[in-house]
Amino acid sequence: MKIRFTPSTLEKVERVISEAGYIMRYERGTFQSGYCILEAKKVVVLNKFLQTEGRINTLIDLISDLKIEPDHLSAESRKIYDEVMARPELNTQEA
C-alpha cells in the first residue's frame, strides 16, 4: 500500500479505529511512542504535537494491535484495514 500523508488519509485511518468502537483523542503528554491505549475504555490517545505523517504512521501501527472486528467495518474502512494488515512490516513482526 502506497501511503499518501494527507489529511484525507488521516481521516480514513481514524475512521477505521472509530468504527471499531475506539474513541480517538489528541492530547499532550509524555508518550514514549506517540500514543497511549486505554484498552478497558477503548480509548486511543495520540500526542497532539505529532504532524500528519506521524499521526498516520502511528495509527497504522496501532491498527494491528487493537482488537478490531473487520466484519463490523464499512466497505471503505474494511478496504483500508485489509491494506494495513497486508503490509509486509506487520507480517515480519508476527513471524
Buried (B, 14 or more C-beta within 10 A) or exposed (E): EEBEEEEEBBEBBBBBBBBBEBEBEEEEEEBEEBBBBEEEEBEBBBBEEBEEBBBBBBBBBBBBEBEBEEEEBEEEBBEBBEEBBEBEEBEEEEE
